[in-house]
Every structure is written in structure tokens, then in C-alpha cells.
């Protein structure tokens, strides 16, 4: 960081740092990119389009389920994933075996779920699951109107809830009648009912489960699950179910993660927000309430775009309940976005005032200060190199945690770009994280906590732990592995901030996340997403260069006094730069 009143000058980038960045990038490519490109299995193929999935679902429903297409009918396609079974395979290192045996093609854990959102109550629930890579049918749900509760597609997508959970099998059918109804489907799937074990559950919603113990994935045997409604098969799903001990473990971990998130992240972050408001007022002589306005507004706009992009494509269709759910969820997200943008604003104002008053340092230079244009570009370069270092450190942490805590991960359909309106908009989230998290936990948090604990290192550790606990709800287990990984990453972010300033650490965070999200888009293999993924990685450099063009050498203010007092309001190109 620079002393207040002195011409801006970013710390030079050493050859050792460049070398470390190169090593980090090589490690990231070798251990995270290459394995994903070389692994076998259908997951390494390009997914079919949602329009193709919709057409295949309609064709299957018309040919096999008694569905008569009508112009007013609307089919909504969402990505779903059996995260429980995938997590079990990941935990027990069974994914490669599952793929080698081609089980992923016949019994996929990743599917496109095509659900009829009819304007007329002809169906309480009609849906077809398809292998998202081959397009083959992987199961279905069929409940005629009047025979069950209408599933809320929007709610199912937002919460990850299975639409079929509320379908309880008709208990009036005899075992023989259930077997007779199930036999044609088993034959179509190439299964011989006489060689399967039958189970008629006395509890739960299933009416009949066939088990093939000759086909197992770890402890999980192949099973064919059926539900029955109005004398027909209302639900059919072939596949695997993880052992009960695994599902109980995950439930326990998720419960613990919720507590960590609330008490380790939510409440401390709220406290930092209150303190940021207080110190924005107390240090108003050394900062300006005009600072941060543009960034906070931009943050709110990006959050709202991201929120819209995440909402399922059901607005304006279906019944009134689906519309109301959309509206309520959008209002909740809007209020949350306002809260987070306000927290960002006061963290920027209060953090800037604290560092100027307490340390005599300028953590967040603004346009037109002496040397700003060059300082900005040097900060962007430092951000890229440090992002590569961090990618390498993260890779090493993954390896270490895999061999020590035996950590594993699973899927999360609610956060998948396949469930976004426009997958290519995914990387805008990187800018949200880079702005808000570095402002709250580094720019404001470190100096605020230092007033209490009297130690920069301890203050950095505390704010890093708060930030790390905010990531425990990610589907990575045991949940302790994620905070451990992010504590190391967060301390490095703190070091970057203390040594290079807010602009550099913000860009390092943005580039770090942009690379990860850009790679995700590239792996989707659709041309538009591949292009977006590549562009995403270079956008931070383009943004920095554009701002530099507006602030070239020679268009700067003269030297400032050691204590400039309140800063003037935004100029022609104020907060765009950071």
C-alpha cells in the first residue's frame, strides 16, 4: 500500500513471483485440467441441447405415457443430478469403475428432467428423465389430473426437491397387480423379473422395488423403483441408491455446515457490517461517502442479473402457485442483494477511512491521483500472477486434503450453469466475490479487527476464518476440508492486500474465480460457452486496460498534502476503475 499523499507506485513484480505464478499455473493444468480432459465416460461428451431433450421427452410421453400434445402445453427442461449416489461413488473412488462398465449410459446420475407445465389440469405430474449426453430415457413420472397433487416445477428447481417425492404409491393394488404393471417396463429395460428380488415396502412412498444384486456399485445394487397411481405405473426409475450410512453421514455434515455458516460466518459478517457503518461515520473526515457509490450500485446490478439468470424459466407459465413462487423468490433475492451491496458500500467507505486515519496509508487509490494509470495496470498484472499462484496453492491443498482427510465432493444441480437461463453469464459472479469479499474481509475487516486484537496477523486470520466458514455449505466433505483450504487461500489474499493494496487483491480474486468459472464453461463444449469461457479469463485485463486509457500519464492531479481530508466527489471516471 502507498503512504497517503505520495505519488502512487505499485510494488515491483519480482522474478520469483512470476516463477511461482508459472509453477502454480502448471500445477493447476496438470492436476485439475488434464485429468478432466483425459478421463473416459459420457460426462466428457457434449450434452444434448435442452430443445432436443424437450423433443425427445414429448415423443416418449406421446408414444409410451398416453400424452396427447396440445399447443398450450409447455415443457420445462432442467438439469438434475443424483448428488447422493454421485457423492457415494466419489467418496469410495468408484466413478472410474462406473464409467468403465458403461453403467453411466444406462443408469445416469446426471439427467435432463423434462416436465410438463400445462395450462390445463390434464396432468397432476408428467415428466421424463433423459440421459443428458445420449438423450436416452432414464425414467418417468406420470400422474393424471385428480389423482395427485400438482408438482410445483419452480419450487423443485430452486430447492432441489424431487417432484416425485409427494407421489405416494396406491396401496390398494395387490402385489400380483403391481408385478403385472411393472413387467413390460422391466422387459423394455432388458431386465428379467424372474431373476430379480422383489420388495413391497410397507413404509415409504414406493410401491415396488426390484433389486438386481448381480450388478453392484460398491455396496449399492441396481434397483428398479416403481410407484402406482390409478391402476398405472406413475413413477419408474432404474438406478442405484447409496447405503443408508452414507446418506445419514451427509445429512449430519449438512446440518453441521448450516451451524458453521450461521455462527461462524453469518453473525460475524453482520457484526462487521454494523461496525463498517459506525466507522464510516467516525472516520468521515478521512474518507468520503461519495466513494464506493458506483461500485455498490454496480454490485447490486450484477447481483440482480445473476439472480434473474438463476431463476428457472417458469415465469408467465403454469399455474398461479408457480408465478407466486417466482415473485416471492425474486423479492427475497432483491432484499438480500440490497443488504450485501449496502455492506459493500460501508466497508469501502469505512475501510478507506480506517487505513488513512490509523495507518496513514492509502489502500484504495482513486482516479487522477499521481501515477494512478500505471499503478492500476501494475495491480492488474500482479492480480493475474497471484491468481496463478493461488490456483497452484489450491491444487496442492486438494492433493494434501485428499490424502489426509480423504475429502470428496458431489454435484449441486441448484448451482449448475445448466440450470441458468444463460450459462455464459456465470462468470459475472466472479466480480461479485472479488468486490464484496475483499472489501468486507480485507479492506475493512483486517484494520477493524486489528483495533481489537492489536495484531495484523491475528486480525487477518480471524477475518479469513469468517470468510472461510461462509463456504461450508458447498458439497465438499468432510465439511472441515473447505475451511482448511480457504484459510490458506484467504491468508494469501490478506498478504496480497497488505502488500499490494485493494485493487490488486480484488483483481487477483476476480481472476482466480474467472479462471475456474471460465474452465467450467469451456468444459460444457458448446461453442458459445467455450468462447465465453475464454473471454471470461481475459476480461479483467481488458477492464484494467480500458480504465488505463482514461487515466494515462499526464492526466493526473498534482501532489497532495499528507492529509488530504475528505475526498471530492466522483469525477468523470471515478469508481469505474475498481
ROSEVO-386754 format. One record per residue (C-alpha): residue number from 1; residue in one letter; x, y, z. Coordinates in nm, 3 decimals, always signed. Example, Ala and Ser with C-alpha at 12.3 -4.5 7.8 and 13.67 -1.06 7.14 Angstrom:
<rs>
seq; type; px; py; pz
1; a; +1.230; -0.450; +0.780
2; s; +1.367; -0.106; +0.714
</rs>
This chain:
<rs>
seq; type; px; py; pz
1; x; +0.000; +0.000; +0.000
2; x; +0.106; +0.360; -0.056
3; x; +0.152; +0.634; +0.206
4; x; -0.121; +0.899; +0.197
5; x; -0.031; +1.196; -0.020
6; x; +0.255; +1.027; -0.205
7; x; +0.253; +0.957; -0.582
8; x; +0.120; +0.609; -0.647
9; x; +0.372; +0.337; -0.709
10; x; +0.291; -0.035; -0.710
11; x; +0.548; -0.272; -0.569
12; x; +0.754; -0.426; -0.850
13; x; +0.675; -0.782; -0.954
14; x; +0.979; -0.994; -0.880
15; x; +1.109; -1.276; -1.099
16; x; +1.044; -1.515; -0.812
17; x; +0.677; -1.419; -0.807
18; x; +0.650; -1.467; -1.185
19; x; +0.817; -1.808; -1.149
20; x; +0.578; -1.901; -0.867
21; x; +0.284; -1.798; -1.084
22; x; +0.412; -2.012; -1.369
23; x; +0.455; -2.313; -1.138
24; x; +0.106; -2.256; -0.995
25; x; -0.048; -2.247; -1.343
26; x; +0.135; -2.568; -1.443
27; x; +0.014; -2.747; -1.129
28; x; -0.343; -2.632; -1.194
29; x; -0.337; -2.754; -1.553
30; x; -0.168; -3.085; -1.471
31; x; -0.384; -3.189; -1.177
32; x; -0.717; -3.018; -1.243
33; x; -0.750; -2.963; -1.618
34; x; -0.571; -3.258; -1.779
35; x; -0.748; -3.529; -1.571
36; x; -1.086; -3.385; -1.669
37; x; -0.991; -3.387; -2.036
38; x; -0.846; -3.738; -2.041
39; x; -1.096; -3.923; -1.825
40; x; -1.326; -4.164; -2.004
41; x; -1.703; -4.167; -1.974
42; x; -2.005; -3.994; -2.115
43; x; -1.953; -3.698; -1.882
44; x; -1.664; -3.597; -2.106
45; x; -1.900; -3.560; -2.403
46; x; -2.107; -3.259; -2.505
47; x; -2.456; -3.256; -2.358
48; x; -2.755; -3.252; -2.588
49; x; -2.940; -2.922; -2.610
50; x; -3.244; -2.856; -2.394
51; x; -3.456; -2.821; -2.705
52; x; -3.351; -3.170; -2.816
53; x; -3.423; -3.304; -2.467
54; x; -3.767; -3.143; -2.484
55; x; -3.843; -3.303; -2.821
56; x; -3.730; -3.647; -2.705
57; x; -3.937; -3.619; -2.386
58; x; -4.250; -3.519; -2.578
59; x; -4.201; -3.806; -2.820
60; x; -4.157; -4.061; -2.538
61; x; -4.456; -3.925; -2.345
62; x; -4.675; -3.942; -2.655
63; x; -4.565; -4.293; -2.751
64; x; -4.543; -4.453; -2.406
65; x; -4.735; -4.249; -2.147
66; x; -5.062; -4.158; -2.319
67; x; -4.978; -3.790; -2.358
68; x; -5.155; -3.602; -2.638
69; x; -4.957; -3.288; -2.735
70; x; -5.154; -2.964; -2.750
71; x; -5.046; -2.611; -2.846
72; x; -5.100; -2.470; -2.494
73; x; -4.863; -2.718; -2.330
74; x; -4.519; -2.605; -2.217
75; x; -4.232; -2.842; -2.130
76; x; -3.966; -2.710; -1.893
77; x; -3.624; -2.876; -1.904
78; x; -3.394; -2.862; -1.603
79; x; -3.069; -3.031; -1.511
80; x; -3.092; -3.275; -1.220
81; x; -2.828; -3.486; -1.054
82; x; -2.832; -3.773; -0.809
83; x; -2.586; -3.600; -0.578
84; x; -2.626; -3.864; -0.308
85; x; -2.520; -4.154; -0.531
86; x; -2.252; -3.950; -0.709
87; x; -2.114; -3.845; -0.370
88; x; -2.102; -4.207; -0.257
89; x; -1.908; -4.306; -0.570
90; x; -1.674; -4.010; -0.528
91; x; -1.617; -4.098; -0.164
92; x; -1.537; -4.461; -0.244
93; x; -1.344; -4.389; -0.567
94; x; -1.598; -4.580; -0.779
95; x; -1.655; -4.326; -1.056
96; x; -1.399; -4.473; -1.294
97; x; -1.535; -4.825; -1.247
98; x; -1.891; -4.698; -1.300
99; x; -1.785; -4.535; -1.625
100; x; -1.574; -4.828; -1.750
101; x; -1.870; -5.061; -1.707
102; x; -2.086; -4.822; -1.915
103; x; -2.335; -4.801; -1.630
104; x; -2.336; -4.424; -1.668
105; x; -2.512; -4.456; -2.002
106; x; -2.798; -4.681; -1.893
107; x; -2.831; -4.550; -1.537
108; x; -2.706; -4.190; -1.546
109; x; -2.665; -3.978; -1.233
110; x; -2.685; -3.659; -1.445
111; x; -3.012; -3.613; -1.633
112; x; -3.227; -3.359; -1.809
113; x; -3.567; -3.352; -1.640
114; x; -3.839; -3.252; -1.887
115; x; -4.159; -3.162; -1.700
116; x; -4.496; -3.064; -1.846
117; x; -4.616; -2.729; -1.720
118; x; -4.968; -2.747; -1.863
119; x; -5.214; -2.458; -1.868
120; x; -5.498; -2.706; -1.829
121; x; -5.501; -2.953; -1.544
122; x; -5.480; -3.262; -1.763
123; x; -5.189; -3.393; -1.561
124; x; -5.102; -3.355; -1.197
125; x; -4.747; -3.456; -1.286
126; x; -4.593; -3.562; -1.615
127; x; -4.215; -3.571; -1.653
128; x; -3.946; -3.762; -1.840
129; x; -3.584; -3.805; -1.732
130; x; -3.324; -3.834; -2.006
131; x; -2.954; -3.908; -2.015
132; x; -2.822; -3.556; -2.077
133; x; -2.547; -3.684; -2.308
134; x; -2.715; -3.961; -2.509
135; x; -3.078; -3.845; -2.489
136; x; -3.199; -4.192; -2.392
137; x; -3.492; -4.216; -2.150
138; x; -3.382; -4.279; -1.789
139; x; -3.718; -4.280; -1.611
140; x; -4.052; -4.104; -1.594
141; x; -4.332; -3.972; -1.373
142; x; -4.696; -3.991; -1.482
143; x; -4.987; -3.884; -1.261
144; x; -5.319; -3.788; -1.426
145; x; -5.521; -3.490; -1.305
146; x; -5.727; -3.558; -0.995
147; x; -5.500; -3.844; -0.887
148; x; -5.234; -3.643; -0.707
149; x; -5.101; -3.302; -0.615
150; x; -4.975; -3.078; -0.895
151; x; -4.596; -3.055; -0.865
152; x; -4.451; -2.705; -0.850
153; x; -4.172; -2.705; -1.107
154; x; -4.028; -2.374; -0.986
155; x; -4.007; -2.490; -0.626
156; x; -3.844; -2.816; -0.730
157; x; -3.573; -2.637; -0.926
158; x; -3.500; -2.376; -0.659
159; x; -3.487; -2.619; -0.369
160; x; -3.351; -2.926; -0.545
161; x; -3.656; -3.119; -0.429
162; x; -3.761; -3.422; -0.632
163; x; -4.102; -3.355; -0.787
164; x; -4.195; -3.720; -0.734
165; x; -4.143; -3.714; -0.355
166; x; -4.506; -3.628; -0.287
167; x; -4.636; -3.911; -0.505
168; x; -4.736; -4.195; -0.273
169; x; -4.796; -4.530; -0.438
170; x; -5.151; -4.665; -0.442
171; x; -5.173; -4.923; -0.162
172; x; -5.496; -5.079; -0.294
173; x; -5.319; -5.279; -0.564
174; x; -5.222; -5.636; -0.486
175; x; -4.858; -5.749; -0.524
176; x; -4.957; -5.951; -0.829
177; x; -5.118; -5.648; -0.994
178; x; -4.808; -5.439; -0.929
179; x; -4.584; -5.707; -1.082
180; x; -4.808; -5.727; -1.387
181; x; -4.791; -5.349; -1.440
182; x; -4.414; -5.340; -1.389
183; x; -4.326; -5.634; -1.617
184; x; -4.347; -5.453; -1.956
185; x; -4.113; -5.177; -1.837
186; x; -3.861; -5.423; -1.698
187; x; -3.863; -5.612; -2.026
188; x; -3.810; -5.290; -2.218
189; x; -3.506; -5.216; -1.999
190; x; -3.369; -5.563; -2.067
191; x; -3.435; -5.696; -1.717
192; x; -3.577; -6.040; -1.641
193; x; -3.827; -6.012; -1.350
194; x; -3.779; -6.377; -1.258
195; x; -3.411; -6.313; -1.177
196; x; -3.474; -6.007; -0.962
197; x; -3.550; -5.977; -0.591
198; x; -3.892; -5.825; -0.516
199; x; -3.966; -5.592; -0.232
200; x; -4.305; -5.440; -0.150
201; x; -4.214; -5.166; +0.103
202; x; -4.455; -5.135; +0.394
203; x; -4.332; -4.783; +0.463
204; x; -4.228; -4.502; +0.231
205; x; -4.381; -4.392; -0.096
206; x; -4.257; -4.673; -0.324
207; x; -4.497; -4.948; -0.423
208; x; -4.249; -5.199; -0.563
209; x; -3.871; -5.224; -0.582
210; x; -3.686; -5.485; -0.786
211; x; -3.322; -5.544; -0.694
212; x; -3.053; -5.696; -0.913
213; x; -2.775; -5.800; -0.672
214; x; -2.559; -5.921; -0.960
215; x; -2.499; -5.559; -1.065
216; x; -2.345; -5.355; -0.783
217; x; -2.156; -5.030; -0.747
218; x; -1.975; -5.070; -0.418
219; x; -2.247; -5.164; -0.172
220; x; -2.525; -5.027; -0.393
221; x; -2.713; -5.288; -0.601
222; x; -2.903; -5.199; -0.914
223; x; -3.270; -5.145; -0.844
224; x; -3.587; -5.061; -1.036
225; x; -3.825; -4.845; -0.831
226; x; -4.197; -4.818; -0.907
227; x; -4.492; -4.618; -0.782
228; x; -4.853; -4.678; -0.884
229; x; -5.148; -4.441; -0.921
230; x; -5.498; -4.500; -1.062
231; x; -5.410; -4.852; -1.176
232; x; -5.099; -4.746; -1.373
233; x; -4.729; -4.707; -1.317
234; x; -4.697; -4.347; -1.206
235; x; -4.322; -4.348; -1.143
236; x; -4.037; -4.560; -1.278
237; x; -3.670; -4.506; -1.204
238; x; -3.391; -4.757; -1.265
239; x; -3.062; -4.688; -1.092
240; x; -2.865; -4.714; -0.773
241; x; -2.923; -4.593; -0.419
242; x; -2.630; -4.532; -0.181
243; x; -2.613; -4.715; +0.153
244; x; -2.810; -4.564; +0.437
245; x; -2.496; -4.499; +0.641
246; x; -2.372; -4.269; +0.365
247; x; -2.693; -4.066; +0.343
248; x; -2.702; -4.034; +0.723
249; x; -2.343; -3.908; +0.721
250; x; -2.422; -3.644; +0.458
251; x; -2.729; -3.527; +0.649
252; x; -2.517; -3.486; +0.962
253; x; -2.250; -3.296; +0.769
254; x; -2.505; -3.063; +0.607
255; x; -2.657; -2.990; +0.947
256; x; -2.314; -2.905; +1.090
257; x; -2.235; -2.690; +0.785
258; x; -2.554; -2.492; +0.847
259; x; -2.442; -2.414; +1.202
260; x; -2.093; -2.315; +1.090
261; x; -2.241; -2.087; +0.826
262; x; -2.477; -1.918; +1.070
263; x; -2.249; -1.876; +1.371
264; x; -1.910; -1.868; +1.202
265; x; -1.999; -1.657; +0.901
266; x; -2.348; -1.503; +0.909
267; x; -2.346; -1.338; +1.251
268; x; -1.980; -1.219; +1.239
269; x; -2.035; -1.074; +0.891
270; x; -2.345; -0.891; +1.016
271; x; -2.136; -0.754; +1.303
272; x; -1.871; -0.634; +1.057
273; x; -2.147; -0.461; +0.862
274; x; -2.266; -0.273; +1.170
275; x; -1.909; -0.175; +1.255
276; x; -1.850; -0.062; +0.895
277; x; -2.148; +0.173; +0.923
278; x; -2.024; +0.309; +1.255
279; x; -1.666; +0.367; +1.140
280; x; -1.780; +0.519; +0.813
281; x; -1.936; +0.792; +1.029
282; x; -1.649; +0.815; +1.280
283; x; -1.380; +0.841; +1.009
284; x; -1.579; +1.060; +0.771
285; x; -1.308; +1.331; +0.783
286; x; -1.060; +1.090; +0.631
287; x; -1.280; +0.936; +0.365
288; x; -1.579; +1.029; +0.151
289; x; -1.932; +0.897; +0.130
290; x; -1.914; +0.958; -0.245
291; x; -1.655; +0.682; -0.268
292; x; -1.794; +0.337; -0.331
293; x; -2.128; +0.458; -0.467
294; x; -2.057; +0.345; -0.821
295; x; -1.910; +0.010; -0.713
296; x; -2.203; -0.061; -0.481
297; x; -2.458; +0.020; -0.750
298; x; -2.266; -0.194; -0.998
299; x; -2.255; -0.473; -0.739
300; x; -2.632; -0.456; -0.691
301; x; -2.698; -0.458; -1.066
302; x; -2.472; -0.760; -1.116
303; x; -2.640; -0.942; -0.827
304; x; -2.983; -0.880; -0.979
305; x; -2.866; -1.001; -1.321
306; x; -2.723; -1.311; -1.155
307; x; -3.049; -1.363; -0.964
308; x; -3.256; -1.339; -1.280
309; x; -3.017; -1.576; -1.453
310; x; -3.056; -1.832; -1.173
311; x; -3.436; -1.831; -1.160
312; x; -3.598; -2.118; -1.351
313; x; -3.766; -2.042; -1.682
314; x; -4.122; -2.071; -1.549
315; x; -4.229; -1.710; -1.515
316; x; -4.551; -1.642; -1.703
317; x; -4.639; -2.010; -1.745
318; x; -4.815; -2.271; -1.541
319; x; -5.047; -2.220; -1.250
320; x; -5.069; -1.926; -1.015
321; x; -4.862; -2.103; -0.747
322; x; -4.559; -2.118; -0.976
323; x; -4.590; -1.747; -1.057
324; x; -4.622; -1.652; -0.692
325; x; -4.319; -1.864; -0.605
326; x; -4.116; -1.683; -0.871
327; x; -4.224; -1.343; -0.741
328; x; -4.157; -1.427; -0.376
329; x; -3.813; -1.571; -0.452
330; x; -3.722; -1.269; -0.663
331; x; -3.826; -1.030; -0.383
332; x; -3.619; -1.225; -0.129
333; x; -3.313; -1.219; -0.356
334; x; -3.364; -0.847; -0.421
335; x; -3.365; -0.767; -0.049
336; x; -3.058; -0.985; +0.002
337; x; -2.882; -0.807; -0.285
338; x; -2.962; -0.468; -0.132
339; x; -2.822; -0.583; +0.203
340; x; -2.499; -0.715; +0.052
341; x; -2.450; -0.404; -0.162
342; x; -2.501; -0.181; +0.143
343; x; -2.247; -0.392; +0.334
344; x; -2.002; -0.347; +0.047
345; x; -2.058; +0.030; +0.040
346; x; -1.992; +0.089; +0.409
347; x; -1.696; -0.149; +0.403
348; x; -1.540; +0.055; +0.123
349; x; -1.605; +0.388; +0.295
350; x; -1.518; +0.272; +0.646
351; x; -1.215; +0.065; +0.543
352; x; -1.069; +0.352; +0.341
353; x; -1.113; +0.590; +0.637
354; x; -0.962; +0.350; +0.890
355; x; -0.644; +0.287; +0.695
356; x; -0.593; +0.656; +0.618
357; x; -0.654; +0.765; +0.977
358; x; -0.499; +0.481; +1.175
359; x; -0.206; +0.386; +0.950
360; x; -0.152; +0.685; +0.722
361; x; -0.181; +0.451; +0.424
362; x; -0.378; +0.477; +0.102
363; x; -0.526; +0.127; +0.047
364; x; -0.764; +0.223; -0.231
365; x; -0.632; +0.492; -0.468
366; x; -0.869; +0.671; -0.696
367; x; -0.851; +0.802; -1.049
368; x; -0.646; +1.118; -1.114
369; x; -0.410; +1.061; -0.822
370; x; -0.047; +1.091; -0.931
371; x; +0.060; +0.768; -1.104
372; x; -0.286; +0.611; -1.097
373; x; -0.297; +0.473; -1.452
374; x; +0.035; +0.293; -1.428
375; x; -0.044; +0.182; -1.073
376; x; -0.372; +0.028; -1.190
377; x; -0.213; -0.173; -1.470
378; x; +0.064; -0.293; -1.239
379; x; -0.208; -0.401; -0.994
380; x; -0.384; -0.594; -1.272
381; x; -0.059; -0.769; -1.366
382; x; +0.006; -0.853; -1.001
383; x; -0.353; -0.979; -0.972
384; x; -0.309; -1.220; -1.262
385; x; +0.023; -1.358; -1.137
386; x; -0.109; -1.401; -0.784
387; x; -0.423; -1.569; -0.920
388; x; -0.200; -1.827; -1.089
389; x; -0.010; -1.874; -0.763
390; x; -0.340; -1.925; -0.580
391; x; -0.460; -2.180; -0.836
392; x; -0.143; -2.377; -0.773
393; x; -0.182; -2.350; -0.396
394; x; -0.543; -2.464; -0.421
395; x; -0.433; -2.763; -0.629
396; x; -0.175; -2.859; -0.367
397; x; -0.435; -2.820; -0.093
398; x; -0.671; -3.054; -0.281
399; x; -0.395; -3.315; -0.300
400; x; -0.299; -3.276; +0.065
401; x; -0.659; -3.291; +0.188
402; x; -0.730; -3.592; -0.031
403; x; -0.450; -3.788; +0.133
404; x; -0.512; -3.662; +0.489
405; x; -0.886; -3.604; +0.532
406; x; -0.983; -3.819; +0.229
407; x; -1.214; -3.540; +0.118
408; x; -1.460; -3.585; -0.166
409; x; -1.720; -3.380; -0.344
410; x; -2.055; -3.426; -0.510
411; x; -2.283; -3.240; -0.750
412; x; -2.519; -2.949; -0.686
413; x; -2.784; -2.901; -0.954
414; x; -2.913; -2.579; -0.797
415; x; -2.580; -2.405; -0.875
416; x; -2.516; -2.565; -1.214
417; x; -2.480; -2.346; -1.523
418; x; -2.709; -2.596; -1.698
419; x; -2.993; -2.456; -1.488
420; x; -2.915; -2.094; -1.570
421; x; -3.101; -1.904; -1.837
422; x; -2.770; -1.808; -1.995
423; x; -2.478; -2.022; -1.884
424; x; -2.230; -1.774; -2.032
425; x; -2.335; -1.521; -1.764
426; x; -2.196; -1.746; -1.487
427; x; -1.859; -1.561; -1.463
428; x; -2.018; -1.234; -1.353
429; x; -2.032; -1.394; -1.008
430; x; -1.651; -1.369; -1.001
431; x; -1.680; -0.989; -0.992
432; x; -1.929; -1.007; -0.706
433; x; -1.688; -1.212; -0.496
434; x; -1.384; -1.004; -0.586
435; x; -1.558; -0.679; -0.495
436; x; -1.756; -0.762; -0.184
437; x; -1.541; -1.023; -0.012
438; x; -1.216; -0.829; -0.047
439; x; -1.383; -0.508; +0.069
440; x; -1.555; -0.666; +0.371
441; x; -1.293; -0.911; +0.498
442; x; -0.970; -0.748; +0.385
443; x; -1.010; -0.372; +0.329
444; x; -1.236; -0.315; +0.630
445; x; -1.215; -0.637; +0.830
446; x; -0.839; -0.658; +0.883
447; x; -0.799; -0.299; +1.008
448; x; -1.115; -0.320; +1.217
449; x; -1.009; -0.641; +1.390
450; x; -0.658; -0.505; +1.440
451; x; -0.807; -0.233; +1.663
452; x; -0.934; -0.514; +1.887
453; x; -0.662; -0.782; +1.879
454; x; -0.362; -0.547; +1.820
455; x; -0.209; -0.784; +1.567
456; x; -0.227; -0.768; +1.187
457; x; -0.162; -1.142; +1.157
458; x; -0.431; -1.235; +1.407
459; x; -0.676; -0.990; +1.252
460; x; -0.607; -1.142; +0.910
461; x; -0.660; -1.492; +1.048
462; x; -0.992; -1.406; +1.216
463; x; -1.140; -1.236; +0.909
464; x; -1.012; -1.521; +0.692
465; x; -1.184; -1.778; +0.915
466; x; -1.512; -1.584; +0.894
467; x; -1.481; -1.578; +0.517
468; x; -1.388; -1.948; +0.503
469; x; -1.685; -2.055; +0.717
470; x; -1.910; -1.891; +0.457
471; x; -1.816; -2.169; +0.214
472; x; -1.901; -2.472; +0.430
473; x; -2.233; -2.536; +0.253
474; x; -2.051; -2.628; -0.065
475; x; -2.097; -3.002; -0.141
476; x; -1.744; -3.093; -0.030
477; x; -1.695; -3.338; +0.258
478; x; -1.593; -3.360; +0.530
479; x; -1.705; -3.001; +0.573
480; x; -1.385; -2.920; +0.765
481; x; -1.182; -2.959; +0.443
482; x; -1.325; -2.649; +0.277
483; x; -1.246; -2.407; +0.564
484; x; -0.894; -2.552; +0.587
485; x; -0.834; -2.497; +0.217
486; x; -0.981; -2.146; +0.222
487; x; -0.794; -2.044; +0.535
488; x; -0.471; -2.091; +0.341
489; x; -0.615; -1.913; +0.035
490; x; -0.762; -1.635; +0.250
491; x; -0.435; -1.567; +0.431
492; x; -0.268; -1.530; +0.091
493; x; -0.542; -1.286; -0.013
494; x; -0.469; -1.094; +0.308
495; x; -0.098; -1.086; +0.224
496; x; -0.171; -0.959; -0.127
497; x; -0.392; -0.684; +0.015
498; x; -0.140; -0.574; +0.277
499; x; +0.148; -0.571; +0.031
500; x; -0.016; -0.456; -0.293
501; x; -0.341; -0.286; -0.189
502; x; -0.713; -0.330; -0.253
503; x; -0.708; -0.303; -0.633
504; x; -0.450; -0.581; -0.670
505; x; -0.623; -0.821; -0.431
506; x; -0.959; -0.751; -0.591
507; x; -0.821; -0.839; -0.935
508; x; -0.643; -1.147; -0.801
509; x; -0.975; -1.271; -0.658
510; x; -1.167; -1.187; -0.976
511; x; -0.909; -1.357; -1.200
512; x; -0.892; -1.662; -0.969
513; x; -1.268; -1.714; -0.987
514; x; -1.287; -1.617; -1.355
515; x; -1.039; -1.890; -1.448
516; x; -1.235; -2.154; -1.255
517; x; -1.569; -2.042; -1.398
518; x; -1.427; -1.995; -1.746
519; x; -1.294; -2.352; -1.743
520; x; -1.641; -2.470; -1.635
521; x; -1.793; -2.303; -1.941
522; x; -1.526; -2.443; -2.171
523; x; -1.596; -2.796; -2.042
524; x; -1.962; -2.753; -2.143
525; x; -1.827; -2.774; -2.503
526; x; -2.099; -2.563; -2.665
527; x; -1.933; -2.306; -2.895
528; x; -2.097; -2.005; -2.730
529; x; -1.990; -2.123; -2.384
530; x; -1.637; -2.210; -2.497
531; x; -1.595; -1.860; -2.640
532; x; -1.746; -1.707; -2.325
533; x; -1.511; -1.913; -2.109
534; x; -1.204; -1.789; -2.294
535; x; -1.324; -1.428; -2.295
536; x; -1.402; -1.451; -1.924
537; x; -1.038; -1.516; -1.839
538; x; -0.912; -1.207; -2.026
539; x; -1.193; -0.966; -1.932
540; x; -1.020; -0.843; -1.611
541; x; -0.717; -0.742; -1.822
542; x; -0.942; -0.565; -2.072
543; x; -1.125; -0.379; -1.795
544; x; -0.797; -0.266; -1.644
545; x; -0.662; -0.152; -1.979
546; x; -0.979; +0.043; -2.065
547; x; -0.957; +0.227; -1.734
548; x; -0.588; +0.293; -1.801
549; x; -0.680; +0.456; -2.133
550; x; -0.896; +0.703; -1.941
551; x; -0.614; +0.770; -1.695
552; x; -0.289; +0.784; -1.893
553; x; +0.019; +0.960; -1.756
554; x; -0.021; +1.338; -1.780
555; x; -0.388; +1.344; -1.682
556; x; -0.327; +1.336; -1.309
557; x; -0.367; +1.579; -1.026
558; x; -0.064; +1.737; -0.871
559; x; +0.085; +1.613; -0.544
560; x; -0.150; +1.604; -0.249
561; x; -0.087; +1.714; +0.105
562; x; -0.001; +1.442; +0.358
563; x; -0.355; +1.454; +0.499
564; x; -0.593; +1.539; +0.217
565; x; -0.905; +1.533; +0.431
566; x; -1.239; +1.446; +0.275
567; x; -1.203; +1.336; -0.085
568; x; -1.405; +1.514; -0.353
569; x; -1.699; +1.351; -0.521
570; x; -1.660; +1.125; -0.820
571; x; -1.508; +1.276; -1.133
572; x; -1.576; +1.182; -1.493
573; x; -1.433; +0.833; -1.446
574; x; -1.449; +0.775; -1.071
575; x; -1.515; +0.431; -0.936
576; x; -1.522; +0.251; -1.274
577; x; -1.160; +0.168; -1.221
578; x; -1.206; -0.078; -0.936
</rs>
